[in-house]
Structures are given as C-alpha cells and as structure tokens.
C-alpha cells in the first residue's frame, strides 16, 4: 500500500510562520494565536494520556510556556508537531509521576503494556549516540510502513488515541485496528532487534 | 521503564509522520481510504466480471458433445442391443457446434441454413385395397365373404356371416340379422363402445372375426387411454345365440392397430408400438412392446425382436399370436424400425420399412433414392422366428404389392430418384438458395426374391412410363397385374411370371383414368376400380389379356361421384360376376346422396342391377348376395333388395 503524501497547505504554513514570528517578536499575541489554532489539538494529546480535562488543561498551559521559552531560538517548520511533542512529553511526565492515580481506567497503562511487547531484550543505556540510533530506527521503521499502518500506529502510540476512536475516525473496525497494531508492534520489535537497538 | 522509554522514543518520530497521523487530518484520510476501498472494491468487481467473462467465453465456445449418452449401465439387460440402437436413433446431434452458435450467432444470422437430409420422404400411403378370391369355409356354418388376399389367411372385416345369420359391426355395435330374403330382420345387437373419462374408442376403425364354428366373434377395437395412449382391445363375444350376444373375454394391447389375421386357430394381431425420444431405459414398458392378458403383462422376448443395423424409426411393428378361443398369448415377435406395410402370407409375416439413400456425387450433384427393406417372420411353426431380410429399390404401396408363391416373394415397387444441385447466392436470404430442376423421377420395378437365399432371382426394372407411380397391384398365381399412372391416365401391365428367366410383359397402353384397385375377376378378366375421365368420376373397368396386349372389355362410369378406396368395402362375387360398392353422387340440386350399386359383368358389359340409397361412410358400407337377394348394411341402415 502506497503511503499518502502529506501536502501542507501553503496557507497553513504561512499561518504557522506568522505565529512563530510573533514568538520571535515576543508578542503576547503569540500565545493567543497559538491557543486559537492549536489549543484543542494540544488538549486532545494531553487528555489521551491523562484522562483528566483539568490535568490536560494544565499541560496545555505548560505547553504555551515551554513554547514561549523555546522560540526563539527554535524556528520549527511544523508548529503543530512542535507543540504536540511538548504537550505529549509534559503529559507523559505528569502521568508517569502520578501513576498512582490511575485515571482513565488504565487506558494509558494499556498503551504502555502494548509497547512493552516491542522492547527488545537487552540492557538499557542513556547514551546520546544510542538515542540518535533509536531515532533513526524508529523513523526507518515508520518509513517502511504503509501510510495506513503508520497512521494507525502513531495515532495509538504518539497521540495515545483510544482504539475505538481510531476505528471511527478512519472507517475501520476495532478488530481491524487491533490486529494492525499487533502486527505492527511485532514488526517493530523485529526491526529494533535487527538494528541492534537496546532500550 | 523500557516501555516508558519506547513511548517517549516515539517522540523521535519524524514530524511529517506525526502530522500525517494528526486527528484533525483524520477526516481527509478517512475519505481517501474510502475512495481507495471503493477502488479496490470496483477493481475486485471488475476482476470478477472478467473472470465471469472468461468463464462465459469458455462456456460459449466449448464444443458440444456429439456422441449419444452412454447406456452402459444397461449392459446386463436382455434388451441391451435394442437399447443401444434406440439410444443412437433418439439422439439428436446439436445443429450448432457450441453455445455461441446456439444462443448468440442466431441473433445476427437470419439466413436459412437449409440442408436436405435423407429421410423417409417417400413413404407410401396406407390404402388397403384388396383383391382376393372369395372363399367359403363351410364347416360349422361360417361362410367367408371377405375377399382375403391369401387363401386361409382370414382378414377382419365389418361383415361376417354364418349359414343362418349375418353379423355387421356398426360403429361399436355388433348387430345380428337373419338371412330370410325380404323377411330378414335384425334379431339382436350388443353395444361394445363403453365410453369413459379415461378411454376413447375409435369405433370407425373397429373390425371383427367370426370363429370357424360361428359361435364367437372377436372384435378388434382400437382405442386410446390417457395413461397409455393408443391401445387395442380384443373383445370376445359369444354369438351362439345372436339374440343374446354377450362379452366372454377381453385382452388389451398397448400400441396402435395396424392389421390382423385369423389363421387356423390363431389370431395374429399386428400392432405399432412407438418409443418416445425421452425414453427411460430403466423401464422396459417404455421401449419394449407388451400385452396384458388375464391381468398379467407380457413383453416380447429380446430374441424375437428384428432390427436393422441402423434404425430409421423408433416404431415397432409387433405381431401377437393369440389362441382364437381363449385369447391366450401363444407367441410374439417384433420388427423394430419397420412400420410401413404388412403382408401376411400362408407361412410368413412380412414387414417393410422405407428409407432414403442419399449420395453426394463428385460433380456437385446430390442424389436421393427411395429404398425399402423387407423383413420376414415365419409363423407357421409353433414359434415365430426371424426368416431373413432384403433391401430393394423403391417403396411399396400396400400389402397387395407383395405376394409369396412357392418360396418366391414377388414385390412391385415405385422407384423414386431425385438428383439436384444446390447453391446459394451472395445474400443470406433463404430465397437465394436455388435448386436446379431435379432430374430423375418415378417409375416401377418388379422383383422376384428367393426366400431360401433372400436373393433376387428375377426382376423387371423401370417398366412403366417415366414419371408414373404404382396405383395398384394384384398377384394371381403366376400372373401379376400392375396399374401405374400419372394424373388421370394409366397403363395396366400384365406380367407372366411362370418362367422367371423369361418374364413377359404386356400392357394396355395409355388409357383414360386409373385403377386404385385391381381385382382378379376370374375367367381371365381383370377388374379395375378407380377414376375415369375426371377426378369427379368413378370408373369400373374390365380388362382381358390378348395376343397383342391388354385391352379394355367394358367400363361403367359415373360422373360427379365419389367412391371409397377401402378394398373391403367392395363386394366381389366371382361366381356370379358381381361387383358392388358404395358411391357418393352429387345431385343436380347439389345435395349429395349415398348409394350402393351392384354391377353384373355379363361377359360384354357391366350392367347395373341395384342402385339404392344407403346411409353411412362409404368405406363402412357392406353388401352380400345370398340366394337371389342382396343384403345391404350401413350406419343404422339395413335393407334387402331382390336381384333379378
């Protein structure tokens, strides 16, 4: 299956650049514009991890602060993913530090458990080189996937979206999504082992 | 920890991948996936259709099987040889090569694809005209009045008599009359036509025998049932007391009635049994003739079935031999594919089948020749058994065209040969298929066949004027009389067969009219009954042989009249030189009347002695002369005329 080519609309790109310019100009409008454009997006990512609107809102606010602090010097090409990553990591940090609360009926834990299947055996290492290797491996793996599998995989393990929602959004059955995720995880494990990646 | 690390490591995914998977883009992705699904679906559908087209193509162009279906499962049957022949005959080879030609090509092709195939195109008619010396049996009161073809081989009729009574079968009613001149009267009758919802009687075809002792009448009753189709009932009637006649026995036979004979103590019932094309060979009743006697069904033995190598018909001619007194079955035999004429001599039963021999010749012409195969059964012994067969050119008109005399079978046939060339024009219209005028035509042959070797020992070929057909034949000992004609003129031929190595032929030359029946009238005279100067005239003519040829002695002709070609309807009295028959005359007021005329040949002329009205169909009118009176019988009509 051929992957979809993502065409970023020029208008979107122009909008993002304008917002980034506001950050560089240290204009307070940068935050409001960011909230207007990506507020819901960031809230979605945070909620899928924390399953608390209040906690998610706090994460989103943290995202704005971190973005204010990151630009400059950063001038991201894709503002959405830049902000999404900030939100995701913030939410994960909060989730992992506050796991005892077990919100969301263990749904985030379930995602972690799924990913546990992909972890190759071996000792952990915090080495920068290995992190780069890991990045290469992950992206190499994602490139090897078809567009559909890749989207489903990232919706689940980047956006933390529920399986039901993934199925609804793409007109698939839940069992179809589950099987796709299972097979992709298995392929990821093999891929990482083949690449000699240790986590 | 590792799983958490991996979860975080997902953060390392390329931004474009993350953006691609963004929930906000989900709708667009969903739509594109749906489109793709649709594309896959329709491609699958297209693939299926392609597959179906390929399959249809294979179905359309797979050649049809041209071999008959196997019947090997019946190999253990006694009738396996019959089954094989019927199976091959009934199989219709497809005219098209495959389903494409059958279903598709015909839509666009409006040409007439004619092909002249062989077949029994020249099957002769079934006129049963007889010319047989009248004989009286004499013992126990029975007196023969039917003009049988063979001495001692009695033919059924509508009228029989004893010394004291005359019996007449009047459309299903057997009537008994006294023989008392002008005092004669009907003394009893028995209605035999029992109508029912499931059975229909063809009373117009009924005829009967009278036993030698005059005590029993055997009615041969053609009928039809919804369940079994055509059938024949043999009904025995006790006529010992003509005033109180009653049924004393009954036998049923499946099939159509062809003919019958009473020979000594046996009734020979000759029937036709047809096998349907969609026969179930697992059910013998569907393809083997059977008879039901005393509630039991009996079939013809496989050893007693005579069949040619290649069938030209799926009909049997079946001979059932029954005891005259008890109607018990004493023998049976069948000719498969023989269903044209039957001739019964004193020793054999002969059956004929006509077919066409076709040849495609080198010069582009096609020829067709009518042929006849004659097969025989001997029945004189205790068991009926096949006696041999032969193929000759031409077709046989009726039973009188065959005669057995001293081990020689004499046969007269009409030969028919056509030769033509067929070609098509540039177009496809049927009118473009043109035939060159056919060359050939009709003529007549006479054959003498040795029944010991079944070889032709003498023959006279093409003796008639070209284009003429045989109208009537009569054998009389060593003599043979043949009338041929085309339209309304005929010669009559006299053959002297006393020396087969030197057969002499004389004829009358072309004379007006033709004879549909020839009768040996005794004293060297031949009687011809037929048409005169026009198709509306009836002519009775007397011929005699002279040194120079055959000459007409005298003729009696009626204008605006019709007559019956049923030979049994003629009253032939050689002793008194009487000839009687029913005629239908168109009157001046255009109303037609039935009349019965009795003629006397006084040696010079035919003189009309009786001419009276008589109701009924011409072929059913009967008369008999007894001691100065002519007794006349018709449909609910009886009269006695004094003959002066």
Interface residues (C-beta under 8 A of the other chain):
Chain A: X4 X6 X8 X41 X44 X76 X77 X78 X80 X81 X82 X84 X85 X88 X89 X92 X96 X111 X112 X113 X115 X116 X118 X119 X124 X131 X134 X135 X138 X139 X142 X147 X148 X150 X151 X152 X153 X154 X155 X157 X158 X159 X161 X169 X170 X171 X199
Chain B: X1 X2 X3 X4 X5 X6 X7 X8 X9 X10 X11 X12 X13 X14 X15 X16 X17 X18 X19 X20 X21 X22 X23 X24 X25 X26 X27 X29 X30 X32 X33 X34 X37
